[in-house]
Structure formats: C-alpha cells, structure tokens
Amino acid sequence: MSYIKTWKEVILKPAEFFMKMPTSGGYADPLIFAAISYIISWFLSILVSFSMLTMGGSESSFSDLKAISFILGVGLLLVFVSFLILSLIANLFYRALGGTGSYEGTVRFASYASAALVFLTVPYVVSVSVIYEMYLLIVGGMVVHNVSMRKSMIAVFLSFFLPSTIWTLVILFGFV
C-alpha cells in the first residue's frame, strides 16, 4: 500500500476510489491507512502546539514528548476501537435503510475517509476538513452499500451524532 498514492486518490477522486476499493480482503490495509493519517495529523498538531507555545513565551520542552507519545499510543488505540464501533453502528443504519454492503466494507470506507484528518491542523481549515471527511463517508457509504446519497447522509449523520448525543447525556446526567 502506497500511502501517498492512496491518500491522493481518496482526497481528489473519492467516488472513483470507493468504486475501485474492494469491500473485502481484510482490515489491515485500511486500518494502517487510518493509523498513518492519525499519526500525521497528531504530529502536525504537536508541531503547531509547540510553535504556538514557544511564540507565547512558554517554557515547554520536548521532554514532554514522553507524555505526548503515551497519549498518541492511547489515542491510536481509541481510533481503532472507535472505527470499529462507529462502523458497526453505521452498518446497522445502512442495513435499516436498505443498504447491501458488509461490515468489513463499512470499516474499509470509514478508514479511508480518515484521509481528511491530515488537514485538521491547518488554521482556518478545520471546519472544511470535518465537512470533507463527512463527504468522504457519505460517498463511501453510497458506493459500498449501494444506497442513494440521501440515505447515505442519514446513515452517516445518525451513526456519528446519535452516539455523541448519548455520550453527552451520559456525561451530563452522570448515568455512568
């Protein structure tokens, strides 16, 4: 897997990429792609954070990298778990809306949609990055599950906003 070639295809020609993407064949390549996207995003955000801290006169040093590396490891584990859980939820919504794709196909397109994470650290582009990732998820869902754009939008928004709403309510009202 060539990360840069795949990343360019996902970002520049998402419909073509998702049409060519196999919906089976294992989880390794897509999850590795997502991990690389996450690590690049993390690394760029660390650089931006350190540059902003040093510009502000902070005495933060690179000795903090030990703690930051631990956070990266935990974050990477959480990314994998969240991809798997959110893909399961999305797959259930796609099935309810008449989708024909598989859970593995859902994990695959959700992982490749993480290509947009790379732009999260670019100032003034964060919102565009999130919207573009949603677009990638919608297009991937359309292709993998063979549903209309409207149904794919519904599945994507429900699969991300419903769990977020539930967790927010749990945190706010202390149901844990």
C-alpha positions in Angstrom: 0.0 0.0 0.0 1.4 3.3 -1.0 0.0 5.8 1.5 0.6 8.9 -0.6 -0.9 7.5 -3.8 -3.9 6.1 -1.9 -4.3 9.4 0.0 -4.3 11.4 -3.2 -6.9 9.1 -4.8 -9.2 9.4 -1.7 -8.9 13.2 -1.5 -9.0 14.0 -5.2 -11.2 11.3 -6.7 -13.3 9.8 -3.8 -16.1 8.3 -6.0 -13.6 6.6 -8.2 -11.6 5.4 -5.3 -14.5 3.9 -3.4 -15.8 2.3 -6.6 -12.4 0.5 -7.1 -12.0 -0.2 -3.4 -12.5 -3.9 -2.6 -15.2 -4.3 0.1 -13.4 -7.4 1.5 -9.9 -8.5 1.8 -9.1 -7.8 5.4 -8.9 -4.9 7.8 -5.1 -4.4 7.9 -4.6 -2.0 4.9 -7.5 0.3 5.7 -6.7 0.4 9.4 -3.0 1.0 8.7 -4.0 3.9 6.4 -6.2 5.3 9.1 -3.3 5.0 11.6 -0.9 6.8 9.3 -3.4 9.6 8.8 -3.9 9.9 12.5 -0.2 9.9 13.2 0.4 12.6 10.6 -2.4 14.7 12.0 -1.1 14.2 15.5 2.5 15.1 14.5 1.4 18.3 12.7 -0.8 19.3 15.7 2.2 18.8 18.1 4.3 21.0 15.8 1.6 23.7 15.7 1.1 23.4 19.5 4.8 23.7 20.3 5.3 26.6 17.9 2.4 28.4 19.4 3.6 27.7 23.0 7.2 28.9 22.2 5.8 32.0 20.4 3.8 32.8 23.6 6.9 32.5 25.8 6.1 29.1 27.3 9.0 27.0 28.6 7.5 23.8 27.3 10.2 21.5 26.1 10.5 18.3 24.1 10.8 16.4 27.4 7.0 16.5 27.3 7.2 14.2 24.3 7.2 11.1 26.6 3.8 12.0 27.9 2.7 13.0 24.4 3.9 9.7 23.0 1.8 7.9 25.6 -1.2 9.9 24.6 -0.5 9.1 20.9 -0.5 5.3 21.8 -3.7 5.6 23.7 -5.2 7.8 21.1 -4.3 5.3 18.3 -5.9 2.5 20.2 -9.0 4.6 20.7 -9.1 5.4 17.0 -9.1 1.7 16.1 -11.8 1.0 18.6 -13.9 3.9 17.5 -13.6 3.0 13.8 -14.8 -0.5 14.6 -17.7 0.6 16.9 -18.8 3.5 14.7 -18.6 1.3 11.6 -20.8 -1.3 13.3 -23.4 1.5 14.2 -23.2 2.9 10.6 -23.5 -0.6 9.1 -26.7 -1.1 11.2 -28.1 2.2 9.9 -27.2 1.4 6.3 -28.9 -2.0 6.7 -32.0 -0.4 8.1 -32.1 2.0 5.1 -31.8 -0.9 2.6 -28.1 -1.0 2.2 -26.4 -4.1 0.9 -22.8 -3.7 2.0 -20.9 -5.6 4.6 -19.5 -4.5 8.0 -16.0 -5.0 6.6 -16.8 -2.7 3.7 -18.0 -0.1 6.2 -14.8 -0.3 8.2 -12.8 0.0 5.0 -14.5 3.1 3.6 -14.6 4.7 7.1 -10.8 4.1 7.5 -10.0 5.6 4.1 -12.2 8.6 4.8 -9.7 9.4 7.6 -7.5 10.9 4.8 -9.2 14.3 5.6 -7.6 14.2 9.1 -4.4 15.4 7.7 -5.9 18.9 7.3 -7.2 19.2 10.9 -4.1 21.2 12.0 -4.2 23.8 9.2 -5.6 27.0 10.7 -9.0 28.1 9.4 -9.4 24.7 7.5 -10.6 22.6 10.4 -14.3 23.0 9.6 -13.7 22.3 5.9 -11.7 19.2 6.9 -14.5 17.8 9.1 -17.1 18.6 6.4 -14.9 16.9 3.7 -14.5 13.8 5.9 -18.3 13.6 6.2 -18.5 13.9 2.4 -16.0 11.1 2.0 -18.0 9.0 4.4 -21.2 9.7 2.5 -19.7 8.9 -0.9 -18.1 5.7 0.5 -21.3 4.6 2.1 -23.2 5.2 -1.2 -20.9 3.1 -3.1 -20.3 0.3 -0.6 -23.9 -0.1 0.5 -25.5 0.8 -2.9 -27.8 3.4 -1.5 -28.8 7.0 -2.5 -26.8 10.0 -1.4 -29.8 10.9 0.9 -29.8 7.6 2.6 -26.1 7.6 3.0 -26.2 11.1 4.5 -28.9 9.9 7.0 -26.8 6.8 8.0 -23.6 8.9 8.4 -25.2 11.6 10.5 -27.1 9.2 12.7 -24.1 6.9 13.2 -22.0 9.9 14.4 -24.5 12.2 16.1 -26.6 9.6 17.9 -23.6 8.1 19.8 -22.3 11.6 20.5 -25.7 12.7 21.9 -25.9 9.6 24.1 -22.4 10.1 25.5 -23.1 13.8 26.1 -26.3 12.9 28.0 -24.4 10.2 30.0 -21.7 12.7 30.9 -24.2 15.5 31.7 -26.5 13.4 33.8 -24.0 11.1 35.3 -25.5 7.8 34.2 -22.1 6.1 34.3 
